Amino acid sequence: MIHIDLTDQPIDVAAALQLVEAEGAGAINTFIGTVRNQSTGRSVVRLEYEAYDSMALHQLRKVAEQALEQWPMLQQVAIIHRKGTLYIGDVAVVVAVSTPHRAESFAACQFIIDTLKQVVTIWKKEFYEDGDVWVAAHP
Amino acid sequence: MNLKIALFGIAREIVGQSALEVSAPEGQSARGLLQDLHARYPELARLSSLAVAVNNEYAAEDAPLREHDEIALIPPVSGG
């Protein structure tokens, strides 16, 4: 019911969608986070994601469990996050959920990606042509 | 007691290594550990936030640390 992965390999979005197929589902909702070519006005060349793996996997599972508590009609939940070096357009994260009806699928998918960004121990460093920054590190 | 602390992201870069061993009084709290580390590495105090994790969970500020806990410093996360 809950599928979690943290991988240094390219994420297969089609395979992630297959994970949440369910006969009782009338809706599959997916969020795909990709690498953008700019950040706060600077041109991004690449990103590096670093993870505290054991805690990230544990926290990802907790986020999925919280979603299941809030939306018990969830059929399947998949959260797959990439780590390592990513370039413009690469997929950094996929959240996919299936529910009987669409409204809960949007809400649960948004809750999962929003909560992931707040608690999961993954760090993103942006590399520009003229420097690099750990995102959100400083006020 | 000796505490072994894992470091990630900008905290790892500030300290200059991926793990740190510190001696601390018995019953040292997460808050006490952070105060000690802020004094040794002032750059850590400039971060937007710095949490302590114990055994893969965020620790409360007054949580006592134990010698064999898996302890990590958690600078502001930025996944997704």
Backbone of each chain as ProteinMPNN parsed JSONL, in Angstrom:
{"seq_chain_A": "MIHIDLTDQPIDVAAALQLVEAEGAGAINTFIGTVRNQSTGRSVVRLEYEAYDSMALHQLRKVAEQALEQWPMLQQVAIIHRKGTLYIGDVAVVVAVSTPHRAESFAACQFIIDTLKQVVTIWKKEFYEDGDVWVAAHP", "coords_chain_A": {"N_chain_A": [[0.822, -1.215, 0.0], [2.01, 1.195, 0.72], [4.627, 2.671, -0.983], [7.963, 3.321, -1.007], [10.889, 5.001, -2.024], [14.342, 5.84, -2.363], [16.627, 6.966, -4.474], [19.642, 6.726, -6.466], [19.433, 6.523, -9.101], [17.956, 7.352, -12.339], [14.51, 8.308, -12.134], [11.827, 6.221, -12.939], [9.018, 7.232, -14.259], [6.696, 6.092, -15.338], [6.776, 3.547, -14.241], [6.448, 4.211, -11.583], [3.82, 5.121, -11.61], [2.51, 2.756, -12.174], [2.795, 1.475, -9.752], [0.77, 2.494, -8.161], [-1.594, 1.678, -9.22], [-4.914, 0.493, -8.844], [-7.732, -1.55, -8.35], [-9.915, -0.478, -7.082], [-9.694, 2.181, -7.506], [-10.678, 5.283, -8.8], [-9.271, 7.404, -9.456], [-6.027, 8.57, -10.166], [-3.442, 10.433, -8.967], [-0.707, 12.517, -9.61], [2.346, 14.003, -8.638], [5.084, 15.519, -10.1], [8.254, 16.472, -9.537], [10.593, 18.58, -11.006], [13.85, 19.571, -12.284], [14.542, 22.932, -12.411], [15.583, 25.603, -14.657], [16.408, 27.965, -13.534], [16.956, 29.881, -10.509], [15.944, 32.075, -8.075], [16.62, 34.128, -9.89], [19.104, 33.376, -10.868], [21.037, 31.47, -13.196], [20.705, 28.05, -13.276], [22.948, 25.345, -13.285], [23.345, 22.7, -12.487], [22.068, 20.376, -10.011], [22.763, 19.111, -6.745], [21.681, 16.518, -4.785], [21.68, 15.574, -1.459], [21.291, 13.041, 0.959], [20.174, 11.975, 4.206], [20.021, 8.934, 4.525], [18.736, 6.762, 6.07], [17.077, 8.114, 7.857], [15.616, 9.707, 6.099], [14.184, 7.802, 4.622], [12.654, 6.696, 6.679], [11.189, 8.969, 7.484], [9.837, 9.587, 5.118], [8.134, 7.398, 4.947], [6.604, 7.886, 7.226], [5.293, 10.241, 6.455], [3.671, 9.269, 4.408], [2.107, 7.526, 5.929], [0.782, 9.351, 7.566], [-0.768, 10.623, 5.635], [-2.428, 8.504, 4.955], [-3.832, 8.215, 7.325], [-5.267, 10.569, 7.336], [-6.681, 10.497, 4.948], [-8.358, 7.932, 4.648], [-9.351, 6.537, 2.537], [-7.406, 6.228, 0.676], [-5.841, 4.25, -1.747], [-3.353, 3.378, -2.762], [-0.028, 4.511, -2.213], [2.755, 6.141, -3.487], [6.047, 7.237, -3.113], [8.846, 8.579, -4.45], [12.132, 9.533, -4.365], [14.86, 11.214, -5.782], [18.46, 11.129, -5.533], [21.806, 12.519, -5.54], [23.559, 13.762, -8.477], [21.795, 16.018, -10.513], [20.407, 17.259, -13.578], [19.12, 19.999, -15.623], [15.676, 19.632, -16.124], [15.615, 17.011, -15.258], [13.952, 14.456, -13.324], [13.201, 14.943, -9.994], [11.594, 14.158, -7.91], [8.81, 11.996, -7.374], [5.444, 11.834, -6.576], [2.771, 9.741, -6.134], [-0.621, 8.895, -5.969], [-3.529, 6.869, -5.357], [-7.051, 6.937, -5.364], [-10.598, 6.401, -4.631], [-12.17, 8.547, -5.638], [-11.675, 11.793, -7.272], [-11.231, 14.207, -5.748], [-10.026, 13.723, -3.211], [-7.661, 12.657, -4.067], [-6.196, 14.768, -5.175], [-5.895, 16.373, -2.867], [-4.494, 14.684, -1.064], [-2.142, 14.174, -2.47], [-1.024, 16.73, -2.647], [-0.687, 17.294, 0.101], [1.263, 15.389, 0.732], [3.573, 16.106, -0.823], [3.998, 18.7, 0.125], [4.469, 18.263, 2.876], [6.643, 16.542, 2.79], [8.619, 18.305, 1.85], [9.024, 19.787, 4.131], [9.948, 18.087, 6.181], [11.535, 15.863, 5.414], [14.746, 14.406, 5.342], [16.586, 15.547, 3.224], [18.844, 17.289, 1.192], [19.433, 20.049, -0.932], [21.737, 21.244, -3.203], [22.398, 23.993, -5.157], [24.008, 24.574, -8.207], [25.523, 27.179, -9.921], [26.651, 29.106, -12.777], [28.52, 30.69, -11.638], [29.02, 29.951, -8.987], [27.767, 28.359, -5.919], [25.012, 27.214, -3.865], [23.569, 26.105, -0.814], [20.3, 25.279, -0.7], [17.867, 27.181, 1.027], [19.325, 27.302, 3.364], [20.191, 29.567, 4.776], [18.746, 32.476, 6.448]], "CA_chain_A": [[0.0, 0.0, 0.0], [2.942, 2.326, 0.709], [5.849, 2.365, -1.735], [8.923, 4.395, -0.745], [12.229, 4.729, -2.556], [15.299, 6.935, -2.441], [17.485, 6.291, -5.451], [20.59, 7.554, -7.219], [19.189, 6.237, -10.524], [16.823, 8.113, -12.878], [13.2, 7.793, -11.709], [10.956, 5.758, -14.02], [7.711, 7.761, -13.87], [5.669, 5.119, -15.726], [6.803, 2.465, -13.252], [5.867, 4.763, -10.349], [2.361, 5.135, -11.793], [2.026, 1.367, -12.06], [2.765, 1.095, -8.336], [-0.454, 2.949, -7.476], [-2.803, 1.154, -9.854], [-5.757, -0.258, -7.918], [-9.049, -1.775, -8.96], [-10.904, 0.378, -6.426], [-9.342, 3.587, -7.709], [-11.181, 6.007, -9.96], [-8.372, 8.545, -9.676], [-4.599, 8.507, -9.848], [-2.92, 11.788, -9.007], [0.752, 12.453, -9.586], [3.168, 15.212, -8.657], [6.442, 15.253, -10.578], [9.123, 17.624, -9.319], [11.698, 18.543, -11.973], [14.904, 20.571, -12.058], [14.286, 24.166, -13.173], [16.839, 26.179, -15.169], [16.847, 29.14, -12.783], [16.536, 29.977, -9.117], [16.144, 33.463, -7.623], [17.238, 34.947, -10.927], [20.407, 32.868, -11.333], [20.942, 30.301, -14.066], [21.147, 26.82, -12.616], [23.646, 24.406, -14.168], [22.986, 21.366, -12.0], [21.748, 20.264, -8.585], [23.183, 17.893, -6.062], [20.845, 16.16, -3.641], [22.316, 14.723, -0.464], [20.26, 12.527, 1.867], [20.451, 11.138, 5.383], [19.158, 7.895, 3.951], [17.873, 5.994, 6.977], [16.034, 9.0, 8.393], [14.76, 10.13, 4.988], [13.251, 6.7, 4.323], [11.731, 6.614, 7.812], [10.28, 10.128, 7.458], [8.966, 9.442, 3.941], [7.083, 6.441, 5.321], [5.707, 8.558, 8.173], [4.443, 11.177, 5.694], [2.658, 8.445, 3.732], [1.186, 7.026, 6.955], [-0.079, 10.488, 7.962], [-1.755, 10.81, 4.558], [-3.41, 7.417, 5.07], [-4.71, 8.51, 8.464], [-6.134, 11.697, 6.986], [-7.527, 10.078, 3.826], [-8.344, 6.456, 4.759], [-9.768, 5.915, 1.269], [-6.242, 6.06, -0.207], [-5.625, 2.856, -2.123], [-1.911, 3.166, -2.876], [0.784, 5.722, -2.137], [4.154, 5.94, -3.895], [6.902, 8.43, -3.035], [10.182, 8.206, -4.919], [12.98, 10.726, -4.419], [16.187, 11.013, -6.367], [19.589, 11.808, -4.909], [22.959, 12.599, -6.437], [23.653, 14.916, -9.379], [20.692, 16.139, -11.477], [20.532, 18.357, -14.533], [17.858, 20.654, -15.984], [14.653, 18.75, -16.677], [15.586, 15.691, -14.602], [12.907, 14.262, -12.313], [13.785, 14.868, -8.65], [10.675, 13.473, -6.989], [7.48, 11.622, -7.858], [4.443, 11.41, -5.593], [1.597, 9.231, -6.847], [-1.623, 8.315, -5.058], [-4.783, 6.468, -5.988], [-8.228, 7.04, -4.487], [-11.827, 6.131, -5.378], [-12.644, 9.757, -6.321], [-10.546, 12.673, -7.555], [-10.955, 15.307, -4.813], [-9.074, 13.286, -2.199], [-6.359, 12.371, -4.686], [-5.468, 16.049, -5.246], [-5.564, 16.822, -1.51], [-3.474, 13.819, -0.467], [-0.896, 14.365, -3.223], [-0.466, 18.015, -2.222], [-0.231, 17.142, 1.488], [2.498, 14.595, 0.774], [4.74, 16.849, -1.313], [4.235, 19.836, 1.029], [5.049, 17.773, 4.136], [7.978, 16.041, 2.421], [9.554, 19.438, 1.771], [9.27, 20.332, 5.467], [10.516, 17.183, 7.198], [12.372, 14.746, 4.959], [16.148, 14.811, 5.441], [17.237, 15.616, 1.913], [19.356, 18.644, 1.007], [19.665, 20.373, -2.337], [22.722, 22.298, -3.466], [22.28, 24.487, -6.534], [25.258, 25.031, -8.812], [25.348, 28.168, -10.975], [27.901, 29.268, -13.516], [29.483, 31.458, -10.836], [28.976, 29.649, -7.549], [26.813, 27.338, -5.49], [24.292, 27.559, -2.638], [22.663, 25.129, -0.187], [18.992, 25.925, -0.737], [17.139, 27.418, 2.285], [20.192, 27.148, 4.538], [20.302, 30.817, 5.536], [17.549, 33.309, 6.379]], "C_chain_A": [[0.856, 1.265, 0.0], [4.224, 1.892, 0.007], [6.787, 3.57, -1.587], [10.25, 4.028, -1.401], [13.048, 6.014, -2.585], [16.417, 6.369, -3.308], [18.468, 7.247, -6.115], [20.471, 7.272, -8.725], [18.016, 7.079, -11.03], [15.489, 7.46, -12.49], [12.376, 7.433, -12.942], [9.516, 6.145, -13.647], [6.598, 6.758, -14.203], [5.605, 3.974, -14.71], [6.202, 2.939, -11.931], [4.347, 4.769, -10.442], [1.784, 3.732, -11.663], [1.901, 0.932, -10.609], [1.447, 1.451, -7.669], [-1.727, 2.503, -8.183], [-3.586, 0.335, -8.836], [-7.143, -0.383, -8.524], [-10.117, -0.876, -8.35], [-10.683, 1.854, -6.674], [-9.991, 4.143, -8.971], [-10.295, 7.189, -10.292], [-6.946, 8.165, -9.309], [-4.073, 9.921, -10.012], [-1.418, 11.728, -8.811], [1.347, 13.847, -9.493], [4.564, 14.805, -9.103], [7.248, 16.528, -10.394], [10.336, 17.508, -10.237], [12.68, 19.679, -11.705], [14.702, 21.744, -13.016], [15.607, 24.823, -13.56], [17.251, 27.459, -14.457], [16.279, 29.146, -11.387], [16.916, 31.362, -8.624], [16.985, 34.271, -8.617], [18.588, 34.467, -11.427], [20.198, 31.621, -12.181], [21.522, 29.082, -13.372], [21.796, 25.894, -13.642], [23.316, 22.968, -13.783], [22.632, 21.444, -10.517], [22.433, 19.037, -8.025], [22.303, 17.689, -4.844], [21.631, 15.214, -2.749], [21.234, 14.266, 0.512], [20.878, 11.861, 3.08], [19.5, 9.962, 5.183], [18.193, 7.259, 4.949], [16.746, 6.863, 7.519], [15.082, 9.448, 7.289], [13.733, 9.045, 4.66], [12.204, 6.574, 5.425], [10.707, 7.754, 7.758], [9.346, 10.068, 6.249], [7.803, 8.496, 4.268], [6.085, 7.085, 6.283], [4.766, 9.529, 7.452], [3.329, 10.399, 5.0], [1.63, 7.93, 4.732], [0.247, 8.125, 7.443], [-1.149, 10.739, 6.91], [-2.844, 9.738, 4.656], [-4.366, 7.63, 6.245], [-5.738, 9.567, 8.088], [-7.115, 11.334, 5.869], [-7.546, 8.547, 3.786], [-8.753, 5.768, 3.452], [-8.601, 5.762, 0.297], [-6.019, 4.572, -0.48], [-4.129, 2.524, -2.12], [-1.213, 4.522, -2.804], [2.205, 5.369, -2.568], [4.896, 7.271, -3.776], [8.315, 7.988, -3.397], [10.999, 9.486, -5.061], [14.35, 10.351, -4.959], [17.242, 11.645, -5.475], [20.766, 11.768, -5.872], [22.871, 13.827, -7.333], [22.521, 14.897, -10.397], [20.897, 17.364, -12.351], [19.145, 18.88, -14.904], [16.898, 19.647, -16.632], [14.587, 17.384, -16.026], [14.465, 15.649, -13.552], [13.567, 14.06, -10.945], [12.904, 14.071, -7.703], [9.376, 13.137, -7.717], [6.633, 11.21, -6.663], [3.24, 10.94, -6.396], [0.659, 8.586, -5.834], [-2.821, 7.867, -5.885], [-5.898, 6.463, -4.945], [-9.474, 6.697, -5.303], [-12.274, 7.339, -6.212], [-11.553, 10.82, -6.354], [-10.208, 13.691, -6.465], [-9.893, 14.907, -3.789], [-7.701, 13.015, -2.806], [-5.527, 13.652, -4.814], [-4.989, 16.45, -3.855], [-4.422, 15.996, -0.92], [-2.125, 14.026, -1.155], [-0.225, 15.673, -2.785], [0.066, 17.94, -0.789], [1.123, 16.434, 1.516], [3.694, 15.41, 0.292], [5.041, 18.038, -0.39], [4.923, 19.381, 2.315], [6.457, 17.238, 3.902], [8.99, 17.181, 2.455], [9.905, 19.992, 3.141], [10.08, 19.396, 6.36], [11.531, 16.166, 6.684], [13.822, 15.205, 4.797], [16.902, 14.619, 4.121], [17.631, 17.077, 1.709], [19.767, 18.853, -0.44], [20.692, 21.488, -2.423], [22.591, 22.697, -4.929], [23.637, 24.98, -7.009], [24.937, 25.968, -9.97], [26.661, 28.264, -11.738], [28.971, 29.924, -12.64], [29.359, 31.167, -9.333], [27.981, 28.56, -7.217], [26.22, 27.725, -4.142], [23.513, 26.344, -2.139], [21.31, 25.814, -0.048], [18.388, 25.994, 0.668], [18.02, 27.397, 3.53], [20.213, 28.393, 5.42], [19.032, 31.651, 5.426], [17.653, 34.346, 5.263]], "O_chain_A": [[0.504, 2.269, -0.618], [4.827, 0.877, 0.358], [6.454, 4.685, -1.987], [10.682, 2.876, -1.339], [12.527, 7.109, -2.798], [17.078, 5.404, -2.924], [18.171, 8.427, -6.305], [21.298, 7.723, -9.518], [17.166, 7.482, -10.236], [15.351, 6.237, -12.511], [12.243, 8.232, -13.869], [8.877, 5.482, -12.831], [5.659, 6.599, -13.423], [4.525, 3.495, -14.364], [5.531, 2.174, -11.238], [3.661, 4.458, -9.468], [0.701, 3.545, -11.109], [1.031, 0.133, -10.26], [1.04, 0.79, -6.714], [-2.824, 2.902, -7.791], [-3.006, -0.424, -8.06], [-7.66, 0.555, -9.132], [-11.105, -0.546, -9.006], [-11.396, 2.693, -6.123], [-9.879, 3.57, -10.055], [-10.523, 7.893, -11.276], [-6.693, 7.529, -8.286], [-4.236, 10.535, -11.066], [-0.916, 10.99, -7.963], [0.907, 14.766, -10.185], [5.155, 13.871, -8.56], [6.961, 17.547, -11.023], [11.021, 16.485, -10.255], [12.368, 20.629, -10.986], [14.691, 21.587, -14.237], [16.623, 24.635, -12.891], [18.324, 27.995, -14.732], [15.263, 28.509, -11.105], [18.07, 31.776, -8.741], [17.916, 34.985, -8.245], [19.165, 35.084, -12.323], [19.302, 30.819, -11.92], [22.675, 29.081, -12.939], [21.261, 25.685, -14.731], [23.042, 22.129, -14.641], [22.872, 22.457, -9.861], [22.655, 18.052, -8.729], [22.19, 18.564, -3.984], [22.17, 14.203, -3.199], [20.346, 15.047, 0.851], [21.952, 11.265, 3.005], [18.345, 9.989, 5.607], [16.986, 7.217, 4.714], [15.604, 6.416, 7.631], [13.877, 9.556, 7.514], [12.556, 9.338, 4.447], [11.021, 6.372, 5.151], [9.512, 7.537, 7.96], [8.183, 10.459, 6.35], [6.652, 8.755, 3.916], [4.879, 6.866, 6.178], [3.587, 9.628, 7.794], [2.175, 10.826, 5.005], [0.435, 7.895, 4.441], [-0.93, 7.877, 7.702], [-2.297, 11.032, 7.242], [-4.026, 10.021, 4.465], [-5.544, 7.278, 6.178], [-6.909, 9.483, 8.46], [-8.249, 11.813, 5.854], [-6.837, 7.935, 2.987], [-8.532, 4.569, 3.279], [-8.78, 5.222, -0.795], [-6.009, 3.751, 0.437], [-3.703, 1.521, -1.548], [-1.734, 5.536, -3.269], [2.788, 4.407, -2.067], [4.434, 8.298, -4.273], [8.902, 7.133, -2.733], [10.613, 10.406, -5.783], [14.91, 9.306, -4.628], [16.954, 12.591, -4.742], [20.73, 11.074, -6.888], [22.201, 14.805, -7.003], [22.303, 13.889, -11.068], [21.477, 18.364, -11.929], [18.129, 18.284, -14.547], [17.262, 18.918, -17.556], [13.609, 16.66, -16.214], [14.089, 16.671, -12.979], [14.371, 13.148, -10.753], [13.4, 13.393, -6.803], [8.908, 13.898, -8.565], [7.027, 10.371, -5.853], [2.743, 11.673, -7.252], [1.087, 7.832, -4.959], [-3.094, 8.403, -6.959], [-5.707, 6.042, -3.805], [-9.423, 6.7, -6.533], [-12.705, 7.181, -7.354], [-10.612, 10.767, -5.563], [-9.036, 14.014, -6.266], [-8.962, 15.67, -3.531], [-6.687, 13.136, -2.119], [-4.316, 13.639, -4.593], [-3.829, 16.822, -3.673], [-3.487, 16.551, -0.342], [-1.086, 14.049, -0.495], [0.988, 15.718, -2.578], [1.143, 18.459, -0.497], [2.024, 16.843, 2.248], [4.737, 15.402, 0.946], [6.207, 18.35, -0.147], [5.852, 20.035, 2.789], [7.355, 17.453, 4.716], [10.078, 17.044, 3.015], [10.962, 20.6, 3.31], [10.828, 19.868, 7.216], [12.323, 15.653, 7.475], [14.095, 16.246, 4.2], [17.703, 13.703, 3.936], [16.859, 17.987, 2.011], [20.355, 17.982, -1.081], [20.542, 22.539, -1.8], [22.663, 21.856, -5.824], [24.327, 25.713, -6.3], [24.187, 25.616, -10.88], [27.645, 27.606, -11.404], [30.168, 29.743, -12.864], [29.574, 32.057, -8.51], [27.419, 27.918, -8.104], [26.833, 28.463, -3.37], [22.877, 25.638, -2.922], [21.192, 26.82, 0.651], [18.393, 25.009, 1.407], [17.504, 27.467, 4.645], [20.247, 28.298, 6.647], [18.313, 31.555, 4.432], [16.728, 35.134, 5.064]]}, "seq_chain_B": "MNLKIALFGIAREIVGQSALEVSAPEGQSARGLLQDLHARYPELARLSSLAVAVNNEYAAEDAPLREHDEIALIPPVSGG", "coords_chain_B": {"N_chain_B": [[30.221, 11.243, 28.767], [30.622, 9.934, 25.425], [29.565, 11.287, 22.383], [28.549, 10.451, 19.139], [28.215, 12.155, 16.18], [26.418, 12.537, 13.264], [26.832, 14.35, 10.235], [25.369, 16.478, 7.791], [24.893, 17.956, 4.515], [25.014, 21.483, 4.54], [25.877, 21.671, 7.165], [27.765, 19.663, 7.378], [29.67, 20.725, 5.649], [30.395, 23.087, 6.991], [31.549, 22.148, 9.361], [33.464, 20.551, 8.284], [33.785, 17.861, 8.126], [32.233, 14.574, 7.955], [31.335, 13.348, 10.198], [31.315, 13.666, 13.762], [32.911, 13.526, 16.911], [31.983, 14.133, 20.163], [32.605, 14.975, 23.584], [30.35, 14.852, 26.254], [28.4, 15.96, 29.082], [26.726, 13.52, 31.193], [23.334, 12.921, 30.389], [23.095, 15.114, 28.824], [21.277, 17.482, 26.929], [19.485, 17.837, 23.778], [19.357, 20.537, 23.203], [21.494, 21.507, 24.739], [23.641, 20.262, 23.493], [23.528, 21.56, 20.991], [24.104, 24.191, 21.785], [26.734, 23.905, 22.621], [27.925, 23.14, 20.196], [27.394, 25.372, 18.615], [29.04, 27.214, 19.838], [31.52, 26.18, 19.215], [31.499, 26.101, 16.456], [30.723, 28.75, 15.013], [29.455, 29.414, 12.607], [27.377, 27.61, 12.349], [25.361, 28.685, 13.867], [24.313, 30.609, 12.282], [22.597, 29.506, 10.519], [19.285, 28.994, 9.09], [17.799, 27.2, 10.549], [18.494, 24.58, 12.885], [18.32, 21.344, 13.647], [18.252, 18.555, 15.942], [18.562, 15.143, 15.42], [17.548, 12.014, 16.683], [18.054, 8.668, 16.487], [16.704, 8.534, 13.977], [14.489, 10.172, 14.329], [13.131, 13.481, 14.809], [14.428, 15.256, 17.535], [13.149, 16.399, 20.69], [13.856, 19.603, 22.201], [14.621, 19.387, 24.882], [15.246, 16.772, 25.142], [17.04, 14.11, 26.584], [20.272, 13.0, 25.631], [21.794, 9.901, 24.711], [24.622, 7.669, 25.014], [24.804, 5.668, 23.011], [23.023, 6.429, 21.098], [21.898, 7.1, 17.745], [22.899, 9.932, 16.465], [22.228, 12.978, 14.759], [22.918, 16.05, 13.056], [20.594, 18.307, 11.75], [20.387, 20.436, 9.294], [18.495, 23.125, 7.599], [16.068, 21.475, 5.686], [15.721, 20.605, 2.199], [14.431, 19.099, 0.245], [12.547, 17.647, -2.502]], "CA_chain_B": [[29.931, 10.268, 27.71], [30.998, 10.38, 24.083], [28.472, 11.259, 21.408], [28.972, 10.476, 17.741], [27.198, 12.952, 15.506], [26.506, 12.55, 11.795], [26.633, 15.699, 9.683], [24.913, 16.463, 6.403], [24.667, 19.22, 3.813], [25.853, 22.633, 4.896], [26.505, 21.42, 8.478], [28.96, 18.877, 7.077], [30.674, 21.62, 5.059], [30.873, 24.034, 8.007], [32.434, 21.444, 10.298], [34.581, 20.063, 7.488], [33.832, 16.394, 8.147], [30.876, 14.023, 7.908], [30.948, 12.874, 11.536], [32.011, 14.403, 14.808], [32.748, 12.92, 18.225], [32.111, 15.14, 21.215], [32.328, 14.48, 24.927], [29.265, 15.651, 26.819], [27.988, 15.46, 30.401], [25.593, 12.582, 31.191], [22.036, 13.589, 30.365], [23.135, 16.286, 27.931], [20.071, 17.608, 26.104], [19.7, 18.263, 22.394], [19.632, 21.974, 23.243], [22.848, 21.684, 25.259], [24.581, 19.874, 22.428], [23.544, 22.622, 19.978], [24.819, 25.35, 22.336], [28.148, 23.546, 22.592], [28.4, 23.156, 18.804], [27.355, 26.772, 18.153], [30.225, 27.886, 20.36], [32.716, 25.692, 18.499], [31.36, 26.391, 15.012], [29.749, 29.857, 14.992], [28.694, 29.427, 11.346], [26.154, 26.803, 12.525], [24.331, 29.538, 14.469], [23.776, 31.507, 11.245], [21.641, 28.78, 9.671], [17.867, 29.288, 9.347], [17.391, 26.297, 11.627], [19.385, 23.43, 13.061], [17.637, 20.4, 14.537], [18.98, 17.351, 16.31], [17.789, 13.919, 15.221], [17.993, 10.865, 17.463], [17.482, 7.405, 15.979], [15.847, 8.812, 12.808], [13.36, 11.046, 14.662], [13.498, 14.792, 15.332], [14.445, 15.216, 18.996], [12.711, 17.592, 21.412], [15.022, 20.356, 22.685], [15.048, 18.963, 26.216], [15.443, 15.319, 25.152], [18.394, 13.718, 26.978], [20.959, 12.158, 24.641], [22.493, 8.759, 25.303], [25.885, 7.41, 24.327], [24.717, 4.831, 21.814], [22.033, 6.944, 20.146], [22.352, 7.587, 16.435], [22.603, 11.372, 16.542], [22.595, 13.722, 13.545], [22.515, 17.451, 12.95], [19.722, 18.464, 10.586], [20.214, 21.815, 8.827], [17.219, 23.257, 6.884], [15.939, 20.48, 4.606], [15.327, 21.242, 0.935], [14.096, 18.085, -0.755], [11.411, 17.923, -3.379]], "C_chain_B": [[30.376, 10.85, 26.365], [29.807, 10.239, 23.146], [29.06, 11.307, 20.007], [27.85, 11.125, 16.937], [27.434, 12.945, 14.004], [26.129, 13.931, 11.274], [26.277, 15.61, 8.207], [24.851, 17.881, 5.843], [25.605, 20.309, 4.293], [26.499, 22.443, 6.272], [27.793, 20.617, 8.299], [30.058, 19.79, 6.512], [31.248, 22.583, 6.091], [31.878, 23.355, 8.939], [33.649, 20.863, 9.571], [34.761, 18.56, 7.551], [32.41, 15.857, 8.291], [30.436, 13.41, 9.233], [31.85, 13.541, 12.56], [31.834, 13.618, 16.103], [32.948, 13.992, 19.272], [31.899, 14.464, 22.567], [31.321, 15.434, 25.552], [28.933, 15.092, 28.188], [26.824, 14.482, 30.264], [24.296, 13.37, 31.181], [22.003, 14.85, 29.528], [21.884, 16.32, 27.053], [20.452, 17.981, 24.685], [20.051, 19.743, 22.362], [21.059, 22.244, 23.705], [23.905, 21.334, 24.223], [24.685, 20.986, 21.378], [24.301, 23.851, 20.486], [26.327, 25.112, 22.278], [28.697, 23.661, 21.157], [28.377, 24.57, 18.216], [28.608, 27.515, 18.61], [31.473, 27.467, 19.582], [32.695, 26.051, 17.026], [30.31, 27.485, 14.837], [28.918, 29.908, 13.701], [27.401, 28.614, 11.469], [25.016, 27.664, 13.059], [23.698, 30.464, 13.444], [22.746, 30.811, 10.363], [20.202, 29.141, 10.051], [17.313, 28.425, 10.462], [18.442, 25.198, 11.729], [18.728, 22.519, 14.091], [18.587, 19.26, 14.884], [18.054, 16.169, 16.067], [18.408, 12.812, 16.064], [17.267, 9.635, 16.938], [16.396, 7.648, 14.925], [14.582, 9.613, 13.098], [13.904, 12.408, 15.094], [13.397, 14.754, 16.851], [13.88, 16.515, 19.564], [13.944, 18.269, 21.999], [15.537, 19.848, 24.022], [15.283, 17.449, 26.296], [16.871, 14.994, 25.576], [19.009, 12.776, 25.929], [21.686, 11.03, 25.379], [23.645, 8.334, 24.408], [25.714, 6.628, 23.025], [23.61, 5.251, 20.848], [22.693, 7.244, 18.81], [21.916, 9.046, 16.341], [23.041, 12.029, 15.239], [22.156, 15.162, 13.686], [21.735, 17.609, 11.657], [19.591, 19.95, 10.241], [18.909, 21.903, 8.01], [17.136, 22.283, 5.703], [15.422, 21.177, 3.35], [15.097, 20.202, -0.153], [12.922, 18.536, -1.611], [11.83, 18.628, -4.648]], "O_chain_B": [[30.489, 12.063, 26.19], [29.133, 9.209, 23.122], [29.955, 12.102, 19.724], [26.694, 10.707, 17.003], [28.513, 13.301, 13.531], [25.23, 14.589, 11.798], [26.81, 14.779, 7.471], [24.769, 18.862, 6.583], [26.811, 20.104, 4.435], [27.567, 23.001, 6.524], [28.787, 20.862, 8.983], [31.231, 19.645, 6.856], [32.446, 22.868, 6.078], [32.922, 23.921, 9.262], [34.72, 20.703, 10.157], [35.772, 18.033, 7.085], [31.499, 16.581, 8.693], [29.285, 12.996, 9.372], [32.983, 13.925, 12.269], [30.75, 13.102, 16.377], [33.965, 14.685, 19.273], [31.125, 13.514, 22.688], [31.418, 16.652, 25.404], [29.145, 13.908, 28.45], [26.025, 14.592, 29.334], [24.169, 14.373, 31.883], [21.007, 15.573, 29.517], [21.484, 15.296, 26.499], [21.582, 18.387, 24.414], [20.922, 20.167, 21.603], [21.753, 23.094, 23.146], [24.923, 22.013, 24.092], [25.781, 21.32, 20.926], [25.044, 24.482, 19.735], [27.095, 26.008, 21.928], [29.779, 24.203, 20.934], [29.24, 24.924, 17.413], [29.165, 28.333, 17.878], [32.362, 28.279, 19.321], [33.741, 26.278, 16.418], [29.148, 27.195, 14.549], [27.79, 30.4, 13.715], [26.43, 28.897, 10.767], [23.85, 27.418, 12.754], [22.647, 31.049, 13.71], [22.092, 31.46, 9.546], [19.931, 29.541, 11.184], [16.458, 28.865, 11.231], [19.178, 24.927, 10.78], [18.597, 22.88, 15.261], [19.59, 19.035, 14.207], [16.89, 16.196, 16.466], [19.63, 12.685, 16.149], [16.038, 9.566, 16.942], [15.32, 7.053, 14.973], [13.706, 9.732, 12.241], [14.989, 12.497, 15.668], [12.402, 14.279, 17.398], [14.094, 17.592, 19.007], [14.953, 17.615, 22.266], [16.741, 19.869, 24.277], [15.493, 16.907, 27.381], [17.819, 15.531, 25.004], [18.342, 11.877, 25.416], [22.128, 11.192, 26.517], [23.649, 8.599, 23.206], [26.407, 6.899, 22.044], [23.294, 4.53, 19.902], [23.872, 7.592, 18.74], [20.737, 9.353, 16.164], [24.084, 11.69, 14.679], [21.159, 15.464, 14.342], [22.144, 17.119, 10.604], [18.769, 20.649, 10.833], [18.279, 20.877, 7.752], [18.01, 22.265, 4.837], [14.764, 22.215, 3.433], [15.499, 20.377, -1.303], [12.389, 19.636, -1.462], [10.987, 18.93, -5.492]]}, "name": "protein", "num_of_chains": 2, "seq": "MIHIDLTDQPIDVAAALQLVEAEGAGAINTFIGTVRNQSTGRSVVRLEYEAYDSMALHQLRKVAEQALEQWPMLQQVAIIHRKGTLYIGDVAVVVAVSTPHRAESFAACQFIIDTLKQVVTIWKKEFYEDGDVWVAAHPMNLKIALFGIAREIVGQSALEVSAPEGQSARGLLQDLHARYPELARLSSLAVAVNNEYAAEDAPLREHDEIALIPPVSGG"}
